[in-house]
Amino acid sequence: MIAQFKIVPIGEGESLSSFVAECVSIVEMSGVRYQLTPMSTILEGEYAEVMEVIKSCHDRMLELSDRVSMSIEIDDRKGRDDAMTQKVLSVKEKLERKKN
């Protein structure tokens, strides 16, 4: 499964990169495959391990802030491995065909 999530501490100022770094550290320590984007973090793995990482990030943000807002989007497709890479490659292949 692929899960994209974003956790935003409320009332902690304009720059949030230190909070993002806290979550990315948790993600890295988990060993779950991930991709950091400018607006969110994408995880790929089994449901339980992915949700545990998201929960750990949520718990840490609540230690650092009194209020957090979180969004999670999940794409769960049976029989798929390496879906993060495959989804991007599929689009790139279709773009190449359009150019030719």
Biopython code that builds the backbone (N, CA, C, O; Angstrom):
import numpy as np
from Bio.PDB.StructureBuilder import StructureBuilder

atoms = [
    (1, "MET", "N", (0.832, -1.176, 0.000)),
    (1, "MET", "CA", (0.000, 0.000, 0.000)),
    (1, "MET", "C", (0.872, 1.231, 0.000)),
    (1, "MET", "O", (2.000, 1.215, 0.493)),
    (2, "ILE", "N", (0.340, 2.292, -0.555)),
    (2, "ILE", "CA", (0.998, 3.590, -0.541)),
    (2, "ILE", "C", (0.127, 4.517, 0.297)),
    (2, "ILE", "O", (-1.093, 4.553, 0.134)),
    (3, "ALA", "N", (0.758, 5.262, 1.190)),
    (3, "ALA", "CA", (0.035, 6.253, 1.980)),
    (3, "ALA", "C", (0.784, 7.574, 1.903)),
    (3, "ALA", "O", (1.989, 7.642, 2.142)),
    (4, "GLN", "N", (0.059, 8.599, 1.570)),
    (4, "GLN", "CA", (0.608, 9.952, 1.572)),
    (4, "GLN", "C", (0.049, 10.662, 2.791)),
    (4, "GLN", "O", (-1.161, 10.662, 3.014)),
    (5, "PHE", "N", (0.933, 11.270, 3.586)),
    (5, "PHE", "CA", (0.413, 11.955, 4.772)),
    (5, "PHE", "C", (1.104, 13.281, 4.988)),
    (5, "PHE", "O", (2.232, 13.517, 4.556)),
    (6, "LYS", "N", (0.371, 14.136, 5.679)),
    (6, "LYS", "CA", (0.863, 15.467, 6.019)),
    (6, "LYS", "C", (0.369, 15.768, 7.429)),
    (6, "LYS", "O", (-0.817, 15.628, 7.725)),
    (7, "ILE", "N", (1.286, 16.180, 8.291)),
    (7, "ILE", "CA", (0.935, 16.588, 9.652)),
    (7, "ILE", "C", (1.402, 18.023, 9.835)),
    (7, "ILE", "O", (2.570, 18.342, 9.613)),
    (8, "VAL", "N", (0.482, 18.879, 10.239)),
    (8, "VAL", "CA", (0.801, 20.289, 10.405)),
    (8, "VAL", "C", (0.519, 20.698, 11.843)),
    (8, "VAL", "O", (-0.626, 20.632, 12.291)),
    (9, "PRO", "N", (1.558, 21.121, 12.578)),
    (9, "PRO", "CA", (1.313, 21.640, 13.917)),
    (9, "PRO", "C", (0.663, 23.028, 13.805)),
    (9, "PRO", "O", (1.122, 23.878, 13.042)),
    (10, "ILE", "N", (-0.383, 23.236, 14.558)),
    (10, "ILE", "CA", (-1.125, 24.496, 14.504)),
    (10, "ILE", "C", (-0.543, 25.462, 15.537)),
    (10, "ILE", "O", (-0.291, 25.091, 16.684)),
    (11, "GLY", "N", (-0.337, 26.700, 15.111)),
    (11, "GLY", "CA", (0.121, 27.744, 16.022)),
    (11, "GLY", "C", (1.606, 27.718, 16.313)),
    (11, "GLY", "O", (2.048, 28.263, 17.324)),
    (12, "GLU", "N", (2.383, 27.094, 15.446)),
    (12, "GLU", "CA", (3.822, 26.960, 15.688)),
    (12, "GLU", "C", (4.665, 27.845, 14.782)),
    (12, "GLU", "O", (5.868, 27.620, 14.643)),
    (13, "GLY", "N", (4.053, 28.842, 14.166)),
    (13, "GLY", "CA", (4.816, 29.782, 13.344)),
    (13, "GLY", "C", (4.747, 29.449, 11.868)),
    (13, "GLY", "O", (4.056, 28.524, 11.442)),
    (14, "GLU", "N", (5.487, 30.234, 11.105)),
    (14, "GLU", "CA", (5.448, 30.140, 9.654)),
    (14, "GLU", "C", (6.323, 29.012, 9.108)),
    (14, "GLU", "O", (5.904, 28.302, 8.194)),
    (15, "SER", "N", (7.513, 28.836, 9.642)),
    (15, "SER", "CA", (8.424, 27.803, 9.166)),
    (15, "SER", "C", (8.192, 26.505, 9.926)),
    (15, "SER", "O", (8.222, 26.483, 11.156)),
    (16, "LEU", "N", (7.961, 25.428, 9.190)),
    (16, "LEU", "CA", (7.649, 24.146, 9.815)),
    (16, "LEU", "C", (8.683, 23.065, 9.502)),
    (16, "LEU", "O", (8.473, 21.896, 9.828)),
    (17, "SER", "N", (9.790, 23.442, 8.876)),
    (17, "SER", "CA", (10.771, 22.444, 8.442)),
    (17, "SER", "C", (11.363, 21.650, 9.597)),
    (17, "SER", "O", (11.708, 20.482, 9.418)),
    (18, "SER", "N", (11.491, 22.244, 10.766)),
    (18, "SER", "CA", (12.024, 21.481, 11.910)),
    (18, "SER", "C", (11.045, 20.383, 12.328)),
    (18, "SER", "O", (11.465, 19.315, 12.773)),
    (19, "PHE", "N", (9.754, 20.639, 12.188)),
    (19, "PHE", "CA", (8.747, 19.630, 12.501)),
    (19, "PHE", "C", (8.770, 18.518, 11.449)),
    (19, "PHE", "O", (8.648, 17.337, 11.776)),
    (20, "VAL", "N", (8.928, 18.908, 10.194)),
    (20, "VAL", "CA", (9.029, 17.920, 9.118)),
    (20, "VAL", "C", (10.242, 17.027, 9.356)),
    (20, "VAL", "O", (10.167, 15.809, 9.196)),
    (21, "ALA", "N", (11.363, 17.641, 9.741)),
    (21, "ALA", "CA", (12.587, 16.873, 10.004)),
    (21, "ALA", "C", (12.371, 15.854, 11.127)),
    (21, "ALA", "O", (12.905, 14.747, 11.068)),
    (22, "GLU", "N", (11.601, 16.219, 12.138)),
    (22, "GLU", "CA", (11.292, 15.281, 13.224)),
    (22, "GLU", "C", (10.566, 14.056, 12.677)),
    (22, "GLU", "O", (10.900, 12.920, 13.017)),
    (23, "CYS", "N", (9.578, 14.298, 11.834)),
    (23, "CYS", "CA", (8.811, 13.182, 11.261)),
    (23, "CYS", "C", (9.669, 12.352, 10.309)),
    (23, "CYS", "O", (9.586, 11.123, 10.319)),
    (24, "VAL", "N", (10.479, 12.996, 9.501)),
    (24, "VAL", "CA", (11.318, 12.248, 8.564)),
    (24, "VAL", "C", (12.312, 11.374, 9.334)),
    (24, "VAL", "O", (12.626, 10.267, 8.896)),
    (25, "SER", "N", (12.803, 11.851, 10.457)),
    (25, "SER", "CA", (13.692, 11.026, 11.291)),
    (25, "SER", "C", (12.974, 9.764, 11.760)),
    (25, "SER", "O", (13.543, 8.673, 11.752)),
    (26, "ILE", "N", (11.725, 9.928, 12.164)),
    (26, "ILE", "CA", (10.919, 8.769, 12.589)),
    (26, "ILE", "C", (10.730, 7.805, 11.424)),
    (26, "ILE", "O", (10.860, 6.591, 11.586)),
    (27, "VAL", "N", (10.425, 8.345, 10.262)),
    (27, "VAL", "CA", (10.227, 7.519, 9.066)),
    (27, "VAL", "C", (11.515, 6.765, 8.729)),
    (27, "VAL", "O", (11.481, 5.563, 8.466)),
    (28, "GLU", "N", (12.635, 7.460, 8.736)),
    (28, "GLU", "CA", (13.909, 6.814, 8.410)),
    (28, "GLU", "C", (14.242, 5.697, 9.389)),
    (28, "GLU", "O", (14.699, 4.630, 8.979)),
    (29, "MET", "N", (14.017, 5.930, 10.673)),
    (29, "MET", "CA", (14.309, 4.906, 11.677)),
    (29, "MET", "C", (13.412, 3.681, 11.519)),
    (29, "MET", "O", (13.792, 2.577, 11.912)),
    (30, "SER", "N", (12.222, 3.872, 10.946)),
    (30, "SER", "CA", (11.279, 2.760, 10.794)),
    (30, "SER", "C", (11.724, 1.755, 9.735)),
    (30, "SER", "O", (11.376, 0.576, 9.808)),
    (31, "GLY", "N", (12.481, 2.213, 8.768)),
    (31, "GLY", "CA", (12.880, 1.345, 7.673)),
    (31, "GLY", "C", (11.841, 1.221, 6.574)),
    (31, "GLY", "O", (12.079, 0.532, 5.582)),
    (32, "VAL", "N", (10.698, 1.869, 6.724)),
    (32, "VAL", "CA", (9.656, 1.843, 5.701)),
    (32, "VAL", "C", (10.129, 2.681, 4.510)),
    (32, "VAL", "O", (10.707, 3.755, 4.674)),
    (33, "ARG", "N", (9.873, 2.171, 3.333)),
    (33, "ARG", "CA", (10.238, 2.906, 2.121)),
    (33, "ARG", "C", (9.431, 4.200, 2.070)),
    (33, "ARG", "O", (8.232, 4.206, 2.350)),
    (34, "TYR", "N", (10.105, 5.308, 1.707)),
    (34, "TYR", "CA", (9.407, 6.591, 1.691)),
    (34, "TYR", "C", (9.947, 7.516, 0.622)),
    (34, "TYR", "O", (11.028, 7.310, 0.069)),
    (35, "GLN", "N", (9.159, 8.543, 0.350)),
    (35, "GLN", "CA", (9.566, 9.626, -0.538)),
    (35, "GLN", "C", (9.082, 10.924, 0.085)),
    (35, "GLN", "O", (7.892, 11.089, 0.354)),
    (36, "LEU", "N", (9.998, 11.832, 0.309)),
    (36, "LEU", "CA", (9.655, 13.158, 0.820)),
    (36, "LEU", "C", (9.347, 14.059, -0.366)),
    (36, "LEU", "O", (10.115, 14.114, -1.326)),
    (37, "THR", "N", (8.228, 14.761, -0.299)),
    (37, "THR", "CA", (7.870, 15.725, -1.335)),
    (37, "THR", "C", (7.767, 17.103, -0.681)),
    (37, "THR", "O", (7.801, 17.204, 0.546)),
    (38, "PRO", "N", (7.643, 18.150, -1.467)),
    (38, "PRO", "CA", (7.542, 19.483, -0.872)),
    (38, "PRO", "C", (6.307, 19.688, 0.013)),
    (38, "PRO", "O", (6.298, 20.573, 0.869)),
    (39, "MET", "N", (5.260, 18.867, -0.192)),
    (39, "MET", "CA", (4.005, 19.078, 0.519)),
    (39, "MET", "C", (3.580, 17.939, 1.434)),
    (39, "MET", "O", (2.648, 18.097, 2.222)),
    (40, "SER", "N", (4.260, 16.777, 1.339)),
    (40, "SER", "CA", (3.848, 15.619, 2.125)),
    (40, "SER", "C", (4.951, 14.572, 2.103)),
    (40, "SER", "O", (6.005, 14.766, 1.496)),
    (41, "THR", "N", (4.688, 13.468, 2.773)),
    (41, "THR", "CA", (5.585, 12.316, 2.754)),
    (41, "THR", "C", (4.782, 11.115, 2.293)),
    (41, "THR", "O", (3.641, 10.923, 2.714)),
    (42, "ILE", "N", (5.379, 10.306, 1.426)),
    (42, "ILE", "CA", (4.728, 9.122, 0.897)),
    (42, "ILE", "C", (5.437, 7.899, 1.461)),
    (42, "ILE", "O", (6.664, 7.810, 1.417)),
    (43, "LEU", "N", (4.666, 6.965, 1.986)),
    (43, "LEU", "CA", (5.196, 5.724, 2.546)),
    (43, "LEU", "C", (4.690, 4.562, 1.712)),
    (43, "LEU", "O", (3.599, 4.623, 1.145)),
    (44, "GLU", "N", (5.497, 3.485, 1.636)),
    (44, "GLU", "CA", (5.048, 2.279, 0.950)),
    (44, "GLU", "C", (5.420, 1.072, 1.792)),
    (44, "GLU", "O", (6.572, 0.913, 2.196)),
    (45, "GLY", "N", (4.435, 0.224, 2.052)),
    (45, "GLY", "CA", (4.678, -0.980, 2.834)),
    (45, "GLY", "C", (3.373, -1.644, 3.205)),
    (45, "GLY", "O", (2.319, -1.343, 2.645)),
    (46, "GLU", "N", (3.461, -2.547, 4.151)),
    (46, "GLU", "CA", (2.265, -3.220, 4.647)),
    (46, "GLU", "C", (1.455, -2.248, 5.505)),
    (46, "GLU", "O", (2.007, -1.342, 6.130)),
    (47, "TYR", "N", (0.147, -2.452, 5.523)),
    (47, "TYR", "CA", (-0.764, -1.547, 6.227)),
    (47, "TYR", "C", (-0.315, -1.264, 7.663)),
    (47, "TYR", "O", (-0.206, -0.104, 8.059)),
    (48, "ALA", "N", (-0.058, -2.298, 8.430)),
    (48, "ALA", "CA", (0.268, -2.123, 9.850)),
    (48, "ALA", "C", (1.533, -1.306, 10.045)),
    (48, "ALA", "O", (1.572, -0.430, 10.910)),
    (49, "GLU", "N", (2.566, -1.574, 9.257)),
    (49, "GLU", "CA", (3.823, -0.849, 9.444)),
    (49, "GLU", "C", (3.695, 0.612, 9.005)),
    (49, "GLU", "O", (4.247, 1.506, 9.647)),
    (50, "VAL", "N", (2.969, 0.853, 7.916)),
    (50, "VAL", "CA", (2.770, 2.222, 7.441)),
    (50, "VAL", "C", (1.964, 3.026, 8.463)),
    (50, "VAL", "O", (2.316, 4.161, 8.783)),
    (51, "MET", "N", (0.890, 2.438, 8.966)),
    (51, "MET", "CA", (0.056, 3.151, 9.931)),
    (51, "MET", "C", (0.786, 3.377, 11.253)),
    (51, "MET", "O", (0.549, 4.382, 11.924)),
    (52, "GLU", "N", (1.659, 2.465, 11.629)),
    (52, "GLU", "CA", (2.451, 2.650, 12.851)),
    (52, "GLU", "C", (3.400, 3.840, 12.706)),
    (52, "GLU", "O", (3.586, 4.605, 13.652)),
    (53, "VAL", "N", (3.994, 3.994, 11.539)),
    (53, "VAL", "CA", (4.878, 5.142, 11.302)),
    (53, "VAL", "C", (4.078, 6.444, 11.369)),
    (53, "VAL", "O", (4.512, 7.414, 11.990)),
    (54, "ILE", "N", (2.926, 6.457, 10.737)),
    (54, "ILE", "CA", (2.081, 7.664, 10.771)),
    (54, "ILE", "C", (1.669, 7.974, 12.207)),
    (54, "ILE", "O", (1.696, 9.134, 12.621)),
    (55, "LYS", "N", (1.293, 6.961, 12.963)),
    (55, "LYS", "CA", (0.920, 7.158, 14.369)),
    (55, "LYS", "C", (2.100, 7.712, 15.171)),
    (55, "LYS", "O", (1.925, 8.611, 15.993)),
    (56, "SER", "N", (3.286, 7.180, 14.935)),
    (56, "SER", "CA", (4.469, 7.664, 15.648)),
    (56, "SER", "C", (4.750, 9.128, 15.335)),
    (56, "SER", "O", (5.120, 9.899, 16.221)),
    (57, "CYS", "N", (4.576, 9.506, 14.080)),
    (57, "CYS", "CA", (4.756, 10.913, 13.701)),
    (57, "CYS", "C", (3.697, 11.792, 14.371)),
    (57, "CYS", "O", (4.006, 12.869, 14.880)),
    (58, "HIS", "N", (2.466, 11.328, 14.366)),
    (58, "HIS", "CA", (1.378, 12.066, 15.012)),
    (58, "HIS", "C", (1.661, 12.250, 16.502)),
    (58, "HIS", "O", (1.520, 13.349, 17.037)),
    (59, "ASP", "N", (2.059, 11.169, 17.161)),
    (59, "ASP", "CA", (2.349, 11.244, 18.597)),
    (59, "ASP", "C", (3.479, 12.231, 18.883)),
    (59, "ASP", "O", (3.409, 12.997, 19.844)),
    (60, "ARG", "N", (4.524, 12.214, 18.043)),
    (60, "ARG", "CA", (5.648, 13.132, 18.246)),
    (60, "ARG", "C", (5.217, 14.573, 18.050)),
    (60, "ARG", "O", (5.632, 15.450, 18.808)),
    (61, "MET", "N", (4.393, 14.830, 17.049)),
    (61, "MET", "CA", (3.934, 16.199, 16.822)),
    (61, "MET", "C", (3.105, 16.697, 17.994)),
    (61, "MET", "O", (3.170, 17.876, 18.341)),
    (62, "LEU", "N", (2.326, 15.813, 18.610)),
    (62, "LEU", "CA", (1.540, 16.222, 19.773)),
    (62, "LEU", "C", (2.415, 16.456, 21.005)),
    (62, "LEU", "O", (2.001, 17.149, 21.934)),
    (63, "GLU", "N", (3.611, 15.887, 21.017)),
    (63, "GLU", "CA", (4.567, 16.214, 22.079)),
    (63, "GLU", "C", (5.131, 17.615, 21.881)),
    (63, "GLU", "O", (5.467, 18.297, 22.849)),
    (64, "LEU", "N", (5.234, 18.041, 20.632)),
    (64, "LEU", "CA", (5.861, 19.323, 20.299)),
    (64, "LEU", "C", (4.866, 20.464, 20.143)),
    (64, "LEU", "O", (5.254, 21.632, 20.163)),
    (65, "SER", "N", (3.588, 20.137, 19.988)),
    (65, "SER", "CA", (2.562, 21.152, 19.737)),
    (65, "SER", "C", (1.262, 20.725, 20.406)),
    (65, "SER", "O", (0.992, 19.533, 20.548)),
    (66, "ASP", "N", (0.468, 21.691, 20.812)),
    (66, "ASP", "CA", (-0.805, 21.383, 21.461)),
    (66, "ASP", "C", (-1.897, 20.964, 20.482)),
    (66, "ASP", "O", (-2.905, 20.378, 20.876)),
    (67, "ARG", "N", (-1.686, 21.271, 19.202)),
    (67, "ARG", "CA", (-2.709, 20.963, 18.212)),
    (67, "ARG", "C", (-2.047, 20.618, 16.885)),
    (67, "ARG", "O", (-1.101, 21.281, 16.461)),
    (68, "VAL", "N", (-2.552, 19.575, 16.235)),
    (68, "VAL", "CA", (-2.046, 19.209, 14.911)),
    (68, "VAL", "C", (-3.209, 18.902, 13.978)),
    (68, "VAL", "O", (-4.279, 18.473, 14.412)),
    (69, "SER", "N", (-2.981, 19.127, 12.706)),
    (69, "SER", "CA", (-3.929, 18.755, 11.657)),
    (69, "SER", "C", (-3.219, 17.731, 10.785)),
    (69, "SER", "O", (-2.060, 17.918, 10.413)),
    (70, "MET", "N", (-3.924, 16.639, 10.459)),
    (70, "MET", "CA", (-3.300, 15.589, 9.661)),
    (70, "MET", "C", (-4.219, 15.165, 8.527)),
    (70, "MET", "O", (-5.432, 15.040, 8.698)),
    (71, "SER", "N", (-3.609, 14.945, 7.352)),
    (71, "SER", "CA", (-4.310, 14.396, 6.189)),
    (71, "SER", "C", (-3.596, 13.124, 5.773)),
    (71, "SER", "O", (-2.367, 13.072, 5.743)),
    (72, "ILE", "N", (-4.379, 12.092, 5.451)),
    (72, "ILE", "CA", (-3.827, 10.823, 4.989)),
    (72, "ILE", "C", (-4.614, 10.394, 3.751)),
    (72, "ILE", "O", (-5.844, 10.420, 3.743)),
    (73, "GLU", "N", (-3.888, 10.000, 2.710)),
    (73, "GLU", "CA", (-4.503, 9.457, 1.500)),
    (73, "GLU", "C", (-3.858, 8.107, 1.229)),
    (73, "GLU", "O", (-2.632, 8.000, 1.225)),
    (74, "ILE", "N", (-4.663, 7.077, 1.003)),
    (74, "ILE", "CA", (-4.155, 5.717, 0.857)),
    (74, "ILE", "C", (-4.559, 5.143, -0.499)),
    (74, "ILE", "O", (-5.696, 5.298, -0.944)),
    (75, "ASP", "N", (-3.602, 4.477, -1.142)),
    (75, "ASP", "CA", (-3.848, 3.705, -2.361)),
    (75, "ASP", "C", (-3.395, 2.283, -2.057)),
    (75, "ASP", "O", (-2.198, 2.029, -1.920)),
    (76, "ASP", "N", (-4.330, 1.364, -1.950)),
    (76, "ASP", "CA", (-4.023, -0.010, -1.574)),
    (76, "ASP", "C", (-4.498, -0.927, -2.697)),
    (76, "ASP", "O", (-5.698, -1.083, -2.919)),
    (77, "ARG", "N", (-3.551, -1.527, -3.396)),
    (77, "ARG", "CA", (-3.877, -2.379, -4.540)),
    (77, "ARG", "C", (-3.215, -3.739, -4.357)),
    (77, "ARG", "O", (-2.004, -3.828, -4.157)),
    (78, "LYS", "N", (-4.008, -4.780, -4.427)),
    (78, "LYS", "CA", (-3.491, -6.140, -4.239)),
    (78, "LYS", "C", (-2.484, -6.502, -5.327)),
    (78, "LYS", "O", (-2.614, -6.106, -6.485)),
    (79, "GLY", "N", (-1.475, -7.269, -4.910)),
    (79, "GLY", "CA", (-0.532, -7.822, -5.864)),
    (79, "GLY", "C", (0.478, -6.855, -6.438)),
    (79, "GLY", "O", (1.119, -7.166, -7.442)),
    (80, "ARG", "N", (0.639, -5.706, -5.840)),
    (80, "ARG", "CA", (1.584, -4.717, -6.351)),
    (80, "ARG", "C", (2.753, -4.563, -5.395)),
    (80, "ARG", "O", (2.576, -4.364, -4.193)),
    (81, "ASP", "N", (3.945, -4.658, -5.953)),
    (81, "ASP", "CA", (5.165, -4.322, -5.217)),
    (81, "ASP", "C", (5.786, -3.122, -5.912)),
    (81, "ASP", "O", (5.605, -2.931, -7.115)),
    (82, "ASP", "N", (6.505, -2.330, -5.169)),
    (82, "ASP", "CA", (7.196, -1.169, -5.721)),
    (82, "ASP", "C", (6.231, -0.235, -6.450)),
    (82, "ASP", "O", (6.542, 0.267, -7.529)),
    (83, "ALA", "N", (5.082, -0.011, -5.866)),
    (83, "ALA", "CA", (4.040, 0.790, -6.511)),
    (83, "ALA", "C", (4.450, 2.247, -6.687)),
    (83, "ALA", "O", (4.053, 2.879, -7.666)),
    (84, "MET", "N", (5.237, 2.793, -5.759)),
    (84, "MET", "CA", (5.652, 4.194, -5.912)),
    (84, "MET", "C", (6.396, 4.379, -7.226)),
    (84, "MET", "O", (6.124, 5.321, -7.970)),
    (85, "THR", "N", (7.316, 3.500, -7.506)),
    (85, "THR", "CA", (8.100, 3.589, -8.737)),
    (85, "THR", "C", (7.249, 3.254, -9.948)),
    (85, "THR", "O", (7.305, 3.956, -10.958)),
    (86, "GLN", "N", (6.466, 2.196, -9.861)),
    (86, "GLN", "CA", (5.684, 1.737, -11.008)),
    (86, "GLN", "C", (4.646, 2.765, -11.458)),
    (86, "GLN", "O", (4.415, 2.930, -12.656)),
    (87, "LYS", "N", (4.024, 3.454, -10.507)),
    (87, "LYS", "CA", (3.017, 4.454, -10.876)),
    (87, "LYS", "C", (3.647, 5.594, -11.668)),
    (87, "LYS", "O", (3.071, 6.072, -12.645)),
    (88, "VAL", "N", (4.821, 6.021, -11.245)),
    (88, "VAL", "CA", (5.513, 7.111, -11.941)),
    (88, "VAL", "C", (5.985, 6.644, -13.318)),
    (88, "VAL", "O", (5.829, 7.364, -14.305)),
    (89, "LEU", "N", (6.560, 5.449, -13.386)),
    (89, "LEU", "CA", (7.020, 4.920, -14.671)),
    (89, "LEU", "C", (5.875, 4.773, -15.668)),
    (89, "LEU", "O", (6.048, 5.048, -16.856)),
    (90, "SER", "N", (4.721, 4.348, -15.201)),
    (90, "SER", "CA", (3.570, 4.193, -16.080)),
    (90, "SER", "C", (3.183, 5.517, -16.732)),
    (90, "SER", "O", (2.899, 5.564, -17.929)),
    (91, "VAL", "N", (3.173, 6.571, -15.959)),
    (91, "VAL", "CA", (2.831, 7.892, -16.505)),
    (91, "VAL", "C", (3.913, 8.355, -17.484)),
    (91, "VAL", "O", (3.599, 8.882, -18.551)),
    (92, "LYS", "N", (5.182, 8.159, -17.126)),
    (92, "LYS", "CA", (6.279, 8.578, -18.013)),
    (92, "LYS", "C", (6.237, 7.826, -19.339)),
    (92, "LYS", "O", (6.501, 8.413, -20.389)),
    (93, "GLU", "N", (5.909, 6.536, -19.306)),
    (93, "GLU", "CA", (5.787, 5.763, -20.539)),
    (93, "GLU", "C", (4.679, 6.319, -21.429)),
    (93, "GLU", "O", (4.845, 6.425, -22.645)),
    (94, "LYS", "N", (3.571, 6.666, -20.831)),
    (94, "LYS", "CA", (2.455, 7.217, -21.604)),
    (94, "LYS", "C", (2.812, 8.580, -22.183)),
    (94, "LYS", "O", (2.394, 8.905, -23.294)),
    (95, "LEU", "N", (3.568, 9.372, -21.456)),
    (95, "LEU", "CA", (4.016, 10.663, -21.972)),
    (95, "LEU", "C", (4.951, 10.473, -23.159)),
    (95, "LEU", "O", (4.863, 11.212, -24.140)),
    (96, "GLU", "N", (5.842, 9.497, -23.082)),
    (96, "GLU", "CA", (6.762, 9.207, -24.184)),
    (96, "GLU", "C", (5.987, 8.813, -25.439)),
    (96, "GLU", "O", (6.308, 9.257, -26.542)),
    (97, "ARG", "N", (4.962, 7.974, -25.262)),
    (97, "ARG", "CA", (4.159, 7.547, -26.417)),
    (97, "ARG", "C", (3.455, 8.725, -27.061)),
    (97, "ARG", "O", (3.318, 8.768, -28.284)),
    (98, "LYS", "N", (3.009, 9.678, -26.263)),
    (98, "LYS", "CA", (2.325, 10.856, -26.810)),
    (98, "LYS", "C", (3.285, 11.710, -27.634)),
    (98, "LYS", "O", (2.879, 12.333, -28.614)),
    (99, "LYS", "N", (4.556, 11.739, -27.237)),
    (99, "LYS", "CA", (5.552, 12.541, -27.954)),
    (99, "LYS", "C", (5.869, 11.949, -29.320)),
    (99, "LYS", "O", (6.216, 12.679, -30.248)),
    (100, "ASN", "N", (5.752, 10.636, -29.447)),
    (100, "ASN", "CA", (6.129, 9.965, -30.718)),
    (100, "ASN", "C", (5.003, 9.912, -31.694)),
    (100, "ASN", "O", (5.165, 9.384, -32.794)),
]
sb = StructureBuilder()
sb.init_structure("model")
sb.init_model(0)
sb.init_chain("A")
sb.init_seg("    ")
for serial, (resi, resn, name, xyz) in enumerate(atoms, 1):
    if name == "N":
        sb.init_residue(resn, " ", resi, " ")
    sb.init_atom(name, np.array(xyz, "f"), 0.0, 1.0, " ", f" {name:<3s}", serial, name[0])
structure = sb.get_structure()
